Amino acid sequence: MHSLTQDVICIRAHKRTRCVVERGIGQLKWRFHVLHGEIRLTPEKASRVITVCAILHNLCKQHNIPQPEEEEEEDDDDNGGGDEGRVAVPVQQSGVAYRAHYTNTHFG
């Protein structure tokens, strides 16, 4: 039987993991516009697109290629305004600080 302490530890670990996963998804969506909305591909092709985006994102982080900055929106609405509901994700210039935090959190 689990003690209350073990349950609390498990819940906290789950919350931390979920935050990391959601942050990663946000960074992928910020870098690759194709992931912003519905991907109209077969599930097999969509999973390949997502995998390639993740690989390219990791390569960008390894080579310190920054996340794209948010573009200034113009007053004219020629593009149809397709970015409603877009959530800003903090830009990280390097994954070094994140990796250090992750290592200290989970292995320190």
Secondary structure as UniProt FT lines:
FT   HELIX           4..31
FT   HELIX           33..35
FT   HELIX           43..62
FT   TURN            63..64
FT   TURN            78..79
FT   TURN            82..85
FT   HELIX           96..107
//
